[in-house]
Amino acid sequence: MLVESFLRYIRYEKNLSTHTVLSYKNDLFQFKAFLETLEPGCELQQVTPEQVREWIASLSEDGLTARSISRKVSSLRAFYRYLVSQSVVAGSPVNDVRVPKVRKKLPVYLRRDTMDELLDDVSYGDDLEGVRNKLIIEMFYNTGIRRAELIGLKDEDVREGEIKVTGKRNKQRLVPYGAELAELIADYRRMRSEAGLGDAEYFFIRKSGEPLYPQLVYRVVKQALSQVCTLEKRSPHVLRHTFASVMLNNGAGLNSVKELLGHHSLASTEVYTHITFEELKQSYNQAFPQRKP
């Protein structure tokens, strides 16, 4: 079947994650099911732009957000690009179809004073687990890496002054770090060795010597952030956003931040320029409370 062929292509040739492939699969089978109710027996290679528009209207009537609809249409768009590349269809029925406009949300991040409080005033404990947990917070803030990237760090990836990060689609990048983080890394490694865990394969480990898992890392970050802020979102990604905003506020170029974050395109990084402008406005309004820019 065409869908199965496409799914194999994105999994093994494009190297997309199992989770992403499953999302594509669900979207495409949902569209197929809708197509069957619209016109029984209609094949995917016979789809028209009008049928795609009717599907979008149906999704909207079902209460889906513009963001969810846009994601589903992106799955369909990628599928038909594949069919065109395989000469199954002459053109994509999705090309001229408009999707509901998605309103961009500014990334949630911490202000500098809150970040200082998180690093200086929160008690993490002096045992191996406490030192590890503080290092997790510092690592996110000082390098901007993703949760999965942090969990996947091998001991050999954490080098003097830089870490080798394996990101999405197994793309690797080097991210530098400074003296304060280097000191924490040295303390953690020393305590890990004293606990008989110095030869662990992964850099961040549990007491058992096993690597961390996503929910544990999320819990560590959420518990720490809960002590200094009331943000609804208190995830590792908040620290990644904070890293990006600090870099830009201190004069780093967009391309530099893009490379450090491991973004595929500059468009993903540009959203942080809105953060810096919001901070600029706040500073202006504090200095000139009777005036508005």
Secondary structure, DSSP 4 states (H G I P E B T S, - for coil): -HHHHHHHIIIIIS---HHHHHHHHHHHHHHHHHHHHHSTT--GGG--HHHHHHHHHHHHHTT--HHHHHHHHHHHHHHHHHHHHTTSSSS-TTTT---PPPPPPPPP---HHHHHHHHHT----SSHHHHHHHHHHHHHHHH---HHHHHT-BGGGEETTEEEEE-GGG-EEEEE--HHHHHHHHHHHHHHHHTT-TT-SBSSB-TTSPBP-HHHHHHHHHHHHTTT---S--SHHHHHHHHHHHHHHTT--HHHHHHHHT-SSHHHHHHHHHHHHHHHHHHHHHH-TT---
